[in-house]
Amino acid sequence: MRISESSARSTSAGHLLEVRQVSRRFGGFVAVDNVTLNVDEGEILGIAGPNGAGKSTLFNLISGVPFGPTDGEILFDGVRIDKLAAHKIARLGMRRTFQAEQLFPSLSVSDNMAVANHYLGGRGRYKGDVETALETVGITRYRDDKAADIPLLAKKKLMIASALVSKPRLLMLDEPAGGLNDEDQAELILLLRELQKGGLTLLIIEHVLSLIRDLAKRMIIMSSSEVLVEGTPDAVLADPRVMEAYLGKATA
């Protein structure tokens, strides 16, 4: 479903993604509490924070997988999406990856791409872009290998390729560097820089703070389900509130 620009766009938009006072409650538990953030087209925005801060839940709310917000609004390119089904959000130009490798291990790399193609429209709609996506992330040599048998970096690249096949405008990556050694992290950073140069907007959750520092001009720290600090990576990481969020208050 593509909503017409005249009826769908917010006159006050100006951002590719707008998250406005978004919350998610599960009974008495608040997983995300009144979060507001914006992402401009072509930007890389990093999100970090201690475990349990609500980062991945925020991604769930934005993507609609597997649920949306309890309160607040989310707009993508001026279109309100917080009430849309996940597949409709994806087809508007937003894709995401997950912390764990969401792959079919017994299927080949090519077949994993075919599954992504089917989800995004099926009947070969993106068939011509599969090879391009594999080339873009640099894993064409693994085309016929089972996903279970390829290296960890290649698995992470396969998830990115599965998202790229639909040519999204915004790609949300949930801890893409998790488990990678320094060499693989450096290769991943180069790939993400190239994707940004190609016009892709990136929203990245990451515990590897050096990756965010290298890639993003702006980052957010979440703590206790809220946005704690926002700014440049250097300013944010020097903020004493960030150290306290990660390590706790010092005791006398």
C-alpha positions, -999 to 999 in steps of 0.1 A, spaced: 0 0 0 14 34 -10 -4 64 5 -5 95 -16 18 123 -6 -10 149 -6 -30 130 20 -3 114 41 26 137 46 29 159 77 35 195 69 59 197 98 79 166 89 114 175 76 129 142 89 128 108 73 119 92 106 101 109 135 94 91 168 71 113 190 67 106 227 65 68 221 59 44 249 52 7 253 36 -9 284 32 -45 293 7 -43 321 25 -24 348 59 -27 332 71 2 310 96 -11 284 99 22 265 89 54 282 81 86 263 109 84 237 113 111 211 139 111 183 144 121 147 165 107 119 174 128 88 177 113 54 213 101 47 222 102 84 237 75 106 222 77 141 236 55 168 218 42 199 236 27 228 229 20 265 231 -8 291 212 -41 287 175 -37 294 175 0 285 147 -6 259 168 -2 227 156 -33 209 120 -28 221 122 7 205 132 -10 172 102 -33 176 79 -3 179 94 15 149 93 -16 126 61 -31 139 79 -64 145 63 -79 166 43 -50 180 38 -13 179 37 14 206 11 17 233 13 55 231 28 81 208 32 85 171 58 73 145 61 89 111 82 77 82 87 102 54 56 120 67 35 89 67 21 78 101 31 42 105 25 33 142 -8 17 134 4 -1 102 11 -38 99 49 -47 98 49 -58 61 33 -25 51 59 -6 70 86 -26 53 72 -19 19 72 19 26 110 16 26 121 6 61 139 -26 70 156 -40 101 179 -67 113 180 -85 146 206 -92 173 206 -129 166 212 -141 131 176 -145 118 186 -169 90 175 -204 78 207 -223 86 199 -254 64 192 -232 34 218 -218 10 227 -181 10 207 -178 -23 177 -195 -8 178 -172 22 177 -143 -2 147 -159 -20 128 -161 13 135 -124 18 123 -117 -17 91 -136 -11 83 -117 21 88 -84 3 65 -92 -26 72 -126 -40 68 -137 -76 103 -125 -84 96 -88 -77 131 -82 -65 148 -111 -82 171 -89 -103 183 -72 -71 194 -103 -52 227 -107 -70 234 -69 -67 227 -71 -29 251 -100 -25 278 -82 -45 272 -50 -24 279 -67 9 307 -89 -6 294 -124 -1 287 -137 -37 313 -164 -31 291 -180 -5 260 -180 -28 256 -218 -28 268 -225 8 245 -232 36 239 -203 59 250 -224 89 284 -230 73 295 -194 64 316 -172 88 299 -150 113 307 -118 94 292 -133 63 261 -142 82 257 -106 94 263 -94 58 236 -119 46 211 -103 69 220 -69 56 218 -82 20 184 -96 27 173 -62 38 190 -44 8 172 -65 -18 141 -42 -15 162 -11 -18 151 5 15 156 41 24 161 34 61 179 3 75 178 -4 112 206 -26 125 204 -42 159 240 -49 172 255 -57 139 290 -59 153 281 -84 181 306 -112 183 330 -98 156 367 -94 161 384 -61 155 393 -70 119 357 -80 110 344 -49 128 366 -27 106 353 -44 75 317 -39 87 324 -2 93 337 2 57 305 -15 44 282 7 64 300 38 52 296 27 16 259 21 21 255 56 36 275 71 6 250 53 -16 221 72 0 210 48 27 199 61 61 211 40 90 198 37 126 222 15 146 219 -1 180 254 -11 192 273 -20 223 306 -16 204 308 22 210 339 26 188 317 16 158 292 43 166 320 68 172 335 60 138 303 61 119 278 85 135 278 122 139 250 119 165 241 93 190 216 86 218 221 68 251 190 51 265 187 41 301 158 27 321 135 28 290 142 65 284 165 87 263 192 98 287 216 118 266 217 129 229 245 146 210 278 140 192 295 107 202 324 125 219 301 147 239 278 119 248 305 95 259 321 121 280 289 128 299 291 116 335 255 104 333 265 78 307 292 64 329 267 62 357 241 44 335 267 18 325 285 13 358 261 26 384 266 53 410 299 53 428 297 45 465 318 61 492 
